[in-house]
Amino acid sequence: MGSTEDQHPNPYTLPDPSSIQPLLSKPYPPSLTQEPIALPSDPDPDQSNYLQISYHSGPRPVKDLPFLILFALFVLSTFAFGIFASVSRNPDSSSVSSYVYDSNSTSCVLDSSLSTNHPSLNSTLSSSLIWTLVITLIISVPFVLSVLLLLKHFTKQVVYISLPLFIIVPILINVYWFVACTVDSSCSDLFPLVYRILVLVFVFLVIGVVVWIVVVNWHRVELTVNIIGVASHALWRNLGLFGVLPALTLGLVVYYVPIVVFLVFANENGEIVVRYKSEEYYCAWKQDSWVPAYYALGILTMLWSAAAMVEAQVYVTSGTIAQWYFSKDDSGPRRSIRNSLRNAFGPSSGTVCLSGLLICVVRVVRAMVDSARQEGAPGMVKIVLQCCVNTLLSAFDFLNKFTINFAAITGESYCTSARMAYELLKRNLLSAVFVETVSTRLLAGIAFVFSAIYAVVVSSTFRPSFCLQVTVLTVAYIASLLVCAILNSVSDLGADSYFVAAMAWVLLLVVLSYFVHVLDNVIDTVYVCYAIDRDRGEATTGMWVTEECKSSFMEMKWKKVHRYIVFKIDEGSRLVTVDKVGGPGEGYDDLAASLPKDDCRYAVFDFDFVTVDKCRKSKIFFIAWSPTASRIRAKMLYATSKDGLRRALDGIHYEVQATDPTEMGIDVIQDRAN
């Protein structure tokens, strides 16, 4: 539960609702002063100028079919030539070293006297490593679930605790570098004191600019907190994604197996020929001329397939979360993951292939730029061009991420979805960057810290007292037994225990990084869904408040004819309306009883009390009620629309945010008032 006092205006509030531009394309309706029965029609007569964006739940037409056909041709060609390579391969290719030149026949013959010895493996190290990795993979499940639960229930606390680290860590590194370079004679000779001071001041200036940006855009940080919380709740309600997405990755690996086999067999297409060098004849392997071309085809097909599979996973994640977000109840739609899979590998498979092709091209170009940077002496023009190319490639990656989100939600083609993503970023680039940057850095930091702590535990030697402490301190008893088993398995390895611990750390880091990748895609989807709602007028800090809300609040404030007022968001008319009004004889218990257990509400309560000086006073409390059982979309709408209602209700003293009745009890109200 969080509560804030609002006796002074916030200097970092959003602009007036009338000046806010739409997130996507459709302009907001004019502000309303009377309670409407139906919204007035859009004043723009040409509705074709705007993209009508909404979730497409019905049958979807096939999009970007030419790119699906092109991808199928690449795959079929790879398999066809691979089968030919398997049939026509030369079995003697692996034994070229066993052939010697025979001067009598002027050809290469097999020398049976040569033999090969294979080194043996360290069985103790390999068994301990396998056991540790298996246990690490098992224990990674509660690790992931614990992080998800932490973000689901304590999003605001985690973000607000982690944000200072983005400032403190660079400051410590900057000071440490300055002191270490001053103490070290070689470094101090290389960098004079004036240069060190300039670098120190410059880094502090950069940190100051970052702090200023965060403070000025604090409302965007709050939006990020809300979106991370909603995304964590959405992923918790769709845990089936953790089974489907790895299954898709496993399917890609299975799909790769025959291609890799074909590439190996293609390398065996050729013949052993006689070569002459340095007045000596020897036997060498000569590949067929078509093998390099097939290698290029196979590698390109594998790269395109990998990129397309990544985009398909993003598509499935976005489609599943979007169905959940726009569902009518908290249980979510049935077979949402199945519907997303059917759309990703059905009507939108061409869009997925096109997105994968573009990402593949971007990766190849970026690899070429990085390779060119390492070769030759860098010049100023070359450095500037490389920076420009990398900036353009990063911008395209950023745009493509939102493009595939829109494609999964709307079922449109890649170009139309890219246009929607461009409209979103054009008007709200800072919000998108804040949501993307803060969430990604935060989740990556959590994954690194968890995996590092686990690696330290594994690298420790086995001690019964340590296992007893782990058993007492660990919440899950099974997890403590697994940790002790790992310690016991590596206790006799000596220096190799550090290698085993490093492998365990890498494996857990990979698992947590995959979790971060999935949650990051969920966050992007929630942000796009919020953008669609805001564009339709259903989630905005400039929420349209009816005149009834304002007049009822003024009557409670000045005439004392109401004890409390409950507000709700009407998703049909896109308005904040009065849900219930409590008479002057009703109390706080009546207000608490009027709040639904499975839906969100706003409420204002006029609390009369007597101070320690025997003075009667009255304070108005604003209550944001968001129970755990409410719909994910309702939580997002109410969280992001709260500021608009508060600005319309002038005279609120305190705010209370609650997810269960204990967080808004009368004792909480009394403590805040006193």
C-alpha positions in Angstrom: 0.0 0.0 0.0 1.3 3.4 -0.9 0.0 6.7 0.2 1.0 10.2 -0.7 0.2 13.7 0.5 -0.9 16.2 -2.1 -1.2 19.5 -0.3 1.1 21.1 -2.8 0.8 20.8 -6.5 3.2 18.5 -8.3 5.6 20.5 -10.4 6.0 17.6 -12.8 2.4 17.0 -13.8 1.4 16.3 -17.4 0.1 19.1 -19.6 -3.5 20.0 -19.8 -5.7 17.3 -21.4 -6.8 19.6 -24.2 -3.2 19.9 -25.4 -2.3 16.2 -25.3 -1.8 14.6 -28.7 -3.2 11.1 -29.3 -0.7 8.2 -28.9 -1.4 6.7 -32.3 -3.5 8.5 -34.9 -7.1 9.2 -33.9 -7.8 12.6 -32.3 -9.5 12.8 -28.9 -13.2 13.8 -28.8 -14.0 17.3 -27.5 -14.3 17.6 -23.7 -17.7 17.0 -22.2 -19.5 19.1 -19.7 -22.7 17.2 -19.4 -23.3 13.5 -18.7 -23.7 12.0 -22.1 -25.9 9.2 -23.1 -23.8 8.6 -26.3 -20.6 10.3 -27.5 -20.9 12.8 -30.3 -19.6 11.7 -33.7 -16.1 12.4 -34.7 -16.0 15.9 -36.2 -13.6 14.8 -38.9 -15.7 13.8 -41.9 -13.0 11.7 -43.5 -12.5 8.7 -41.2 -10.3 7.1 -43.8 -7.5 9.4 -42.8 -7.1 7.6 -39.5 -6.1 4.1 -38.6 -8.9 2.4 -36.7 -6.9 0.3 -34.3 -8.4 -2.4 -32.1 -7.7 -6.1 -31.3 -8.8 -8.3 -34.2 -10.3 -11.4 -32.5 -12.0 -12.8 -35.6 -10.7 -14.7 -38.6 -7.7 -12.9 -40.1 -6.8 -12.6 -43.8 -3.4 -13.8 -45.0 -0.8 -11.0 -45.1 2.6 -10.7 -46.8 2.2 -13.9 -48.7 5.1 -13.3 -51.1 7.6 -13.4 -48.3 6.2 -16.6 -47.0 6.6 -18.1 -50.5 10.2 -16.8 -50.7 11.0 -18.3 -47.3 9.5 -21.6 -48.3 11.6 -21.6 -51.5 14.7 -21.1 -49.4 13.8 -24.0 -47.0 12.9 -26.4 -49.8 16.0 -25.6 -51.8 18.2 -26.1 -48.7 16.6 -29.5 -48.0 16.6 -30.6 -51.7 20.3 -29.8 -52.2 21.0 -31.3 -48.8 19.4 -34.6 -49.8 21.4 -34.5 -53.0 24.6 -33.8 -51.0 23.8 -36.8 -48.7 23.4 -39.2 -51.5 26.5 -38.1 -53.5 28.9 -37.7 -50.7 32.3 -39.3 -50.7 32.9 -41.5 -47.6 36.7 -41.0 -48.0 36.6 -37.3 -47.1 37.2 -37.9 -43.4 40.3 -40.1 -44.0 42.4 -37.8 -46.2 45.3 -38.0 -43.8 45.3 -41.7 -44.2 46.0 -41.5 -47.9 49.6 -41.3 -49.3 50.9 -40.7 -52.8 51.9 -43.9 -54.7 54.5 -43.2 -57.3 53.9 -46.5 -59.1 50.2 -45.7 -59.8 50.6 -41.9 -59.6 47.6 -41.7 -57.4 46.6 -41.6 -53.7 46.2 -44.9 -51.9 45.1 -45.8 -48.3 47.8 -46.3 -45.7 46.4 -48.8 -43.2 49.3 -48.4 -40.7 48.0 -45.0 -39.4 45.7 -45.1 -36.4 44.0 -42.5 -34.2 44.0 -42.3 -30.4 41.2 -40.5 -28.6 41.9 -38.8 -25.3 39.8 -39.8 -22.3 37.6 -37.4 -20.3 37.8 -36.6 -16.7 34.8 -38.6 -15.5 34.6 -37.0 -12.0 34.6 -33.5 -13.4 32.1 -34.3 -16.1 29.6 -36.1 -13.8 29.8 -33.3 -11.2 29.3 -30.7 -14.0 26.3 -32.5 -15.4 24.7 -33.0 -12.0 25.2 -29.4 -11.0 23.8 -28.1 -14.3 20.7 -30.4 -14.0 20.0 -29.2 -10.5 20.6 -25.6 -11.5 18.1 -26.0 -14.3 15.5 -27.4 -11.8 16.1 -24.7 -9.2 15.9 -22.0 -11.9 12.1 -22.5 -11.9 11.5 -21.2 -8.3 14.0 -18.4 -9.1 12.0 -17.2 -12.0 8.7 -17.5 -10.2 10.0 -15.7 -7.2 11.2 -12.8 -9.3 7.9 -12.7 -11.1 6.0 -12.7 -7.8 8.3 -9.9 -6.5 7.5 -7.7 -9.5 3.8 -8.6 -9.3 3.2 -7.6 -5.7 6.0 -5.0 -5.0 6.6 -3.3 -8.4 6.8 0.2 -7.0 9.1 -0.7 -4.2 11.5 -2.7 -6.5 11.6 0.1 -9.1 12.1 2.9 -6.6 14.8 1.0 -4.8 16.6 0.1 -8.0 16.5 3.6 -9.7 19.1 5.1 -7.3 21.5 2.3 -8.3 21.6 3.7 -11.8 23.1 6.9 -10.3 25.1 5.5 -7.3 26.9 2.8 -9.3 28.3 5.3 -11.9 29.3 7.7 -9.2 31.2 5.0 -7.3 32.9 3.8 -10.5 33.9 7.3 -11.4 35.3 8.1 -7.9 37.1 4.7 -7.8 38.7 5.3 -11.2 39.9 8.7 -10.1 41.4 7.5 -6.8 42.9 4.3 -8.3 44.5 6.2 -11.2 45.9 8.8 -8.8 47.5 6.1 -6.6 48.9 4.1 -9.5 52.1 5.8 -10.8 51.8 4.4 -14.3 48.2 5.6 -14.7 49.0 9.0 -13.1 51.9 9.5 -15.5 49.7 8.6 -18.5 46.8 10.8 -17.4 47.9 14.0 -15.7 45.9 15.5 -12.8 44.2 18.0 -15.0 42.9 15.4 -17.4 41.7 13.2 -14.5 39.8 16.1 -13.0 38.2 17.0 -16.4 37.1 13.4 -16.8 35.7 13.3 -13.3 33.8 16.5 -13.7 32.5 15.5 -17.2 31.1 12.2 -15.8 29.5 14.0 -12.9 27.9 16.4 -15.4 26.5 13.4 -17.4 25.1 11.9 -14.3 23.5 15.2 -13.3 21.9 15.4 -16.8 20.5 11.9 -16.3 19.1 12.8 -12.9 17.5 15.9 -14.4 15.9 13.9 -17.2 14.5 11.4 -14.7 13.1 14.1 -12.4 11.5 16.1 -15.3 10.0 12.9 -16.7 8.9 11.5 -13.4 5.4 10.9 -14.7 6.9 8.6 -17.3 8.7 6.7 -14.6 5.3 6.2 -12.8 3.8 5.0 -16.1 6.7 2.5 -16.4 6.0 1.3 -12.8 2.3 0.7 -13.7 3.1 -1.1 -16.9 5.7 -3.3 -15.3 3.2 -4.3 -12.6 0.4 -5.0 -15.1 2.9 -6.9 -17.3 4.0 -9.1 -14.3 0.4 -9.8 -13.5 -0.4 -10.7 -17.1 2.6 -13.1 -17.4 1.6 -14.7 -14.1 -1.9 -15.3 -15.5 -0.4 -16.8 -18.7 2.4 -19.0 -17.4 1.7 -21.4 -20.3 4.0 -19.1 -22.3 7.0 -20.5 -20.4 6.1 -23.9 -21.8 5.2 -22.8 -25.3 8.1 -20.5 -26.1 10.9 -23.0 -25.1 9.0 -25.6 -27.1 9.2 -23.4 -30.1 12.9 -23.0 -29.5 13.3 -26.7 -29.2 11.4 -27.1 -32.5 13.9 -24.7 -34.1 16.7 -26.9 -32.8 15.0 -30.0 -34.2 14.5 -28.2 -37.5 18.3 -27.3 -37.5 19.4 -30.9 -37.1 18.9 -32.1 -40.7 20.3 -28.8 -42.1 23.5 -29.2 -40.1 23.7 -32.8 -41.2 23.2 -31.7 -44.8 26.0 -29.1 -44.4 28.3 -31.8 -43.0 27.5 -34.1 -45.9 27.9 -31.3 -48.4 31.5 -30.9 -47.1 32.1 -34.5 -48.1 31.2 -33.9 -51.7 34.4 -34.0 -53.7 37.4 -36.2 -54.3 41.0 -36.9 -53.1 43.4 -35.6 -55.7 47.2 -35.4 -56.0 48.9 -32.0 -55.3 52.4 -31.0 -56.1 54.2 -28.5 -53.8 57.9 -27.9 -52.9 59.0 -30.7 -55.3 56.8 -33.2 -53.4 53.6 -34.9 -54.2 50.9 -35.2 -51.5 47.2 -36.1 -51.3 44.6 -33.3 -50.6 40.8 -33.0 -50.6 39.1 -31.1 -53.4 35.5 -29.9 -52.9 33.0 -29.8 -55.6 32.4 -26.3 -57.0 28.8 -26.0 -55.8 29.5 -26.7 -52.1 30.4 -23.1 -51.1 27.2 -21.9 -52.7 25.2 -24.4 -50.8 26.9 -23.4 -47.6 25.9 -19.8 -48.2 22.3 -21.0 -48.9 22.2 -23.2 -45.8 23.6 -20.6 -43.5 21.3 -17.9 -44.8 18.3 -20.2 -44.3 19.4 -20.9 -40.8 19.8 -17.2 -39.9 16.5 -16.3 -41.5 14.8 -19.2 -39.7 16.3 -18.2 -36.3 15.2 -14.6 -36.8 11.7 -15.6 -37.9 11.4 -17.9 -34.9 12.3 -15.1 -32.5 9.7 -12.8 -34.2 7.2 -15.6 -34.0 7.8 -15.9 -30.3 7.3 -12.2 -29.9 4.1 -12.5 -32.0 2.7 -15.3 -29.8 3.5 -13.4 -26.6 2.0 -10.2 -27.9 -1.2 -11.9 -29.2 -1.7 -13.9 -25.9 -1.2 -10.9 -23.7 -3.4 -8.6 -25.9 -6.2 -11.1 -25.7 -5.9 -11.2 -21.9 -5.7 -7.4 -21.7 -8.8 -6.8 -23.8 -10.8 -9.6 -22.2 -14.0 -8.9 -20.3 -13.2 -10.8 -17.2 -10.0 -11.6 -15.2 -10.0 -15.3 -16.1 -9.0 -14.3 -19.6 -10.0 -15.8 -22.9 -9.9 -19.5 -23.5 -7.2 -21.0 -25.7 -5.5 -17.6 -26.1 -2.0 -19.2 -26.7 -3.5 -21.6 -29.2 -5.1 -18.7 -31.1 -1.9 -16.8 -31.1 0.1 -19.8 -32.4 -2.5 -20.3 -35.1 -2.2 -16.7 -36.2 1.6 -16.6 -36.1 2.0 -19.7 -38.2 -1.1 -19.2 -40.3 -2.4 -15.8 -41.6 0.5 -13.8 -40.3 3.3 -16.2 -41.2 4.3 -14.0 -44.1 4.5 -11.0 -41.8 6.7 -13.0 -39.4 8.9 -14.1 -42.3 9.3 -10.5 -43.5 10.2 -9.3 -40.0 12.7 -12.1 -39.6 14.3 -11.3 -43.0 14.7 -7.6 -42.1 16.2 -8.4 -38.7 18.5 -10.9 -40.3 19.7 -8.3 -42.8 20.2 -5.8 -39.9 22.3 -8.4 -38.0 24.4 -9.1 -41.1 25.0 -5.4 -41.8 25.9 -4.7 -38.1 28.4 -7.6 -38.2 30.0 -6.2 -41.3 30.2 -2.7 -39.7 31.8 -4.2 -36.5 34.2 -6.2 -38.6 35.2 -3.1 -40.6 35.8 -1.3 -37.4 38.4 -3.8 -36.3 40.2 -3.7 -39.6 42.5 -0.9 -40.7 43.3 2.4 -39.0 40.1 4.2 -37.9 39.6 7.7 -39.3 37.2 10.4 -38.2 35.0 10.0 -41.3 34.9 6.2 -40.8 34.0 6.5 -37.2 31.2 9.0 -37.9 29.8 6.7 -40.6 29.9 3.7 -38.4 28.1 5.6 -35.6 25.4 6.7 -38.1 24.9 3.2 -39.4 24.7 1.7 -35.9 22.2 4.4 -34.9 20.0 3.7 -37.9 20.2 0.0 -37.2 19.3 0.4 -33.5 16.4 2.7 -34.5 15.1 0.0 -36.9 15.3 -2.6 -34.2 13.3 -0.4 -31.9 10.7 0.2 -34.5 10.5 -3.4 -35.5 9.8 -4.5 -31.9 6.7 -2.4 -31.8 5.7 -3.3 -35.4 5.4 -7.0 -34.6 3.4 -6.1 -31.5 0.9 -4.2 -33.6 0.8 -7.1 -36.2 -0.1 -9.6 -33.4 -2.8 -7.3 -32.0 -4.4 -6.1 -35.3 -3.5 -8.9 -37.8 -2.4 -6.2 -40.3 0.5 -6.5 -42.7 4.0 -5.5 -41.8 3.9 -2.2 -43.5 0.6 -1.2 -41.9 1.8 -2.3 -38.5 5.0 -0.3 -39.0 3.0 2.7 -39.8 1.1 2.3 -36.5 4.4 1.8 -34.6 5.8 4.9 -36.3 2.7 7.0 -35.2 3.2 5.7 -31.6 6.9 6.6 -31.5 6.5 9.9 -33.3 4.2 11.3 -30.6 5.5 9.4 -27.6 9.1 8.6 -28.2 10.2 9.6 -24.7 7.6 7.5 -23.0 8.4 4.5 -25.1 12.2 4.9 -24.4 11.6 5.3 -20.7 9.4 2.2 -20.5 11.9 0.2 -22.6 15.1 1.5 -20.9 14.0 1.4 -17.3 12.3 -2.0 -17.5 15.1 -3.7 -19.5 17.9 -2.3 -17.2 15.9 -3.2 -14.1 15.2 -6.8 -15.1 18.7 -7.4 -16.4 20.1 -6.2 -13.1 17.8 -8.5 -11.1 18.8 -11.4 -13.3 22.5 -10.7 -12.9 22.3 -10.3 -9.1 20.3 -13.5 -8.6 22.7 -15.5 -10.8 25.8 -14.1 -9.2 24.6 -14.9 -5.7 23.8 -18.4 -6.8 27.3 -18.8 -8.3 28.9 -17.7 -5.0 26.8 -20.3 -3.2 27.8 -23.1 -5.6 31.5 -22.2 -5.5 31.5 -22.6 -1.7 32.8 -25.7 -0.1 30.5 -28.1 1.6 30.0 -27.4 5.3 27.2 -28.9 7.4 26.8 -25.7 9.3 26.4 -23.7 6.1 23.7 -26.2 4.8 21.9 -25.7 8.1 21.9 -22.0 7.7 20.6 -22.3 4.1 17.8 -24.6 5.3 16.8 -22.2 8.0 17.0 -19.0 5.8 15.6 -20.5 2.6 11.8 -20.2 2.2 11.6 -23.4 0.2 12.9 -26.5 2.0 13.4 -28.4 -1.3 15.5 -25.5 -2.7 17.8 -25.6 0.4 18.3 -29.4 -0.1 19.2 -28.8 -3.7 21.8 -26.1 -2.8 23.4 -28.4 -0.2 23.5 -31.2 -2.8 25.3 -29.0 -5.2 27.8 -28.0 -2.5 28.4 -31.6 -1.7 28.9 -32.5 -5.4 31.6 -30.0 -6.0 33.4 -30.1 -2.6 36.0 -32.6 -3.8 36.9 -31.0 -7.1 39.4 -28.4 -5.7 40.1 -25.7 -8.3 37.6 -27.3 -10.7 34.8 -26.2 -8.4 35.2 -22.7 -9.7 34.7 -24.0 -13.2 31.6 -25.8 -12.2 30.3 -22.7 -10.4 31.0 -20.6 -13.4 29.0 -23.0 -15.6 26.1 -23.0 -13.1 26.2 -19.2 -13.1 26.1 -19.1 -16.9 23.2 -21.6 -17.1 21.1 -19.7 -14.5 21.9 -16.4 -16.1 20.7 -17.8 -19.5 17.5 -19.0 -17.9 16.9 -15.7 -16.2 17.8 -13.7 -19.3 15.2 -15.7 -21.2 12.7 -14.8 -18.6 13.7 -11.1 -18.9 13.3 -11.4 -22.6 9.8 -12.8 -22.3 8.7 -10.2 -19.7 10.2 -7.4 -21.8 8.0 -8.5 -24.7 5.0 -8.6 -22.4 5.9 -5.0 -21.2 6.0 -3.8 -24.8 2.7 -5.4 -25.5 1.0 -3.9 -22.5 2.4 -0.5 -23.5 1.0 -0.8 -27.0 -2.4 -2.0 -25.6 -2.4 1.0 -23.3 -1.6 3.2 -26.3 -4.6 1.8 -28.1 -6.8 2.5 -25.1 -5.5 6.0 -24.8 -6.0 6.6 -28.5 -9.6 5.5 -28.1 -9.9 7.8 -25.0 -10.1 5.0 -22.5 -6.8 5.5 -20.6 -5.3 8.9 -20.4 -4.3 11.4 -17.7 -6.7 13.7 -19.5 -9.6 11.5 -18.7 -13.0 13.0 -19.5 -14.8 13.6 -16.2 -18.5 14.3 -16.4 -20.1 17.3 -14.8 -21.9 15.1 -12.3 -18.5 14.0 -10.8 -17.4 17.6 -10.3 -20.8 18.8 -8.9 -21.1 15.9 -6.5 -17.6 16.5 -5.2 -18.3 20.2 -4.7 -21.5 19.4 -2.8 -19.5 17.0 -0.5 -16.8 19.5 0.0 -18.8 22.7 0.7 -22.3 21.6 1.6 -21.5 18.3 3.4 -24.4 16.5 1.8 -22.3 13.5 1.0 -20.0 11.4 3.2 -18.3 9.6 0.3 -18.5 9.3 -3.5 -17.5 6.2 -5.6 -16.4 6.8 -9.2 -16.0 4.3 -12.0 -14.7 4.3 -15.6 -17.4 3.5 -18.1 -15.4 1.7 -20.8 -18.3 2.0 -23.2 -18.7 5.7 -23.1 -15.1 6.4 -22.1 -16.0 8.6 -19.2 -15.5 8.8 -15.4 -18.9 8.6 -13.9 -20.5 8.5 -10.4 -21.1 4.9 -9.3 -22.5 5.6 -5.8 -23.0 8.4 -3.3 -23.1 8.0 0.4 -25.3 10.1 2.6 -24.1 12.3 5.5 -25.3 9.6 8.0 -23.2 6.8 6.4 -19.7 6.0 7.6 -16.4 4.6 6.4 -17.5 1.0 6.7 -20.3 1.7 4.3 -17.8 3.1 1.8 -15.6 -0.1 2.2 -18.6 -2.3 1.7 -19.6 -0.5 -1.5 -16.3 -1.2 -3.3 -16.5 -4.4 -5.4 -14.1 -7.2 -4.7 -13.3 -8.0 -8.4 -13.2 -4.5 -10.0 -11.4 -1.2 -9.6 -12.9 2.0 -8.4 -12.0 5.5 -7.3 -13.5 7.0 -4.1 -13.4 10.2 -2.1 -14.2 10.2 1.6 -14.8 13.2 3.8 -13.2 12.3 7.1 -14.1 14.3 10.2 -11.9 14.0 13.3 -10.8 15.8 16.4 -7.2 16.8 16.9 -5.2 16.5 20.1 -5.9 20.2 20.6 -9.7 19.4 20.6 -10.2 21.1 17.3 -12.7 19.6 14.8 -11.2 19.2 11.3 -12.1 17.6 8.0 -9.8 16.0 5.4 -10.8 14.6 2.1 -9.2 11.3 1.1 -8.8 10.1 -2.4 -8.8 6.2 -2.6 -7.6 4.3 -5.6 -9.1 0.8 -5.2 -7.4 -1.9 -7.3 -8.1 -5.4 -5.9 -6.0 -8.3 -6.9 -9.0 -10.1 -8.5 -9.8 -7.3 -10.9 -9.1 -7.5 -14.6 -5.7 -6.6 -15.9 -7.1 -4.0 -18.3 -9.1 -2.4 -15.5 -6.0 -2.1 -13.4 -4.1 -0.4 -16.2 -7.0 1.9 -17.1 -7.5 3.0 -13.5 -3.8 3.4 -12.7 -3.1 5.6 -15.8 -6.3 7.6 -15.5 -6.0 8.6 -11.9 -4.2 11.9 -12.4 -6.8 13.2 -14.7 -9.6 12.7 -12.1 -7.5 14.1 -9.3 -6.9 17.3 -11.2 -10.6 17.7 -11.8 -11.4 17.3 -8.1 -9.8 20.3 -6.5 -9.4 20.1 -2.7 -8.1 16.5 -2.0 -5.7 16.3 0.9 -4.4 12.7 0.9 -4.3 9.8 -1.4 -4.5 6.1 -0.5 -3.8 3.2 -2.9 -5.1 -0.1 -1.8 -5.3 -3.6 -3.3 -7.1 -5.2 -0.3 -9.3 -3.9 2.6 -6.4 -4.0 5.1 -4.5 -1.4 3.1 -7.4 1.2 3.4 -8.7 0.4 6.9 -10.0 3.2 9.2 -6.7 3.0 11.1 -4.8 3.9 8.0 -7.1 6.9 7.4 -6.7 8.1 11.0 -2.9 7.8 10.9 -2.7 9.8 7.7 -5.1 12.5 9.1 -3.2 12.9 12.4 
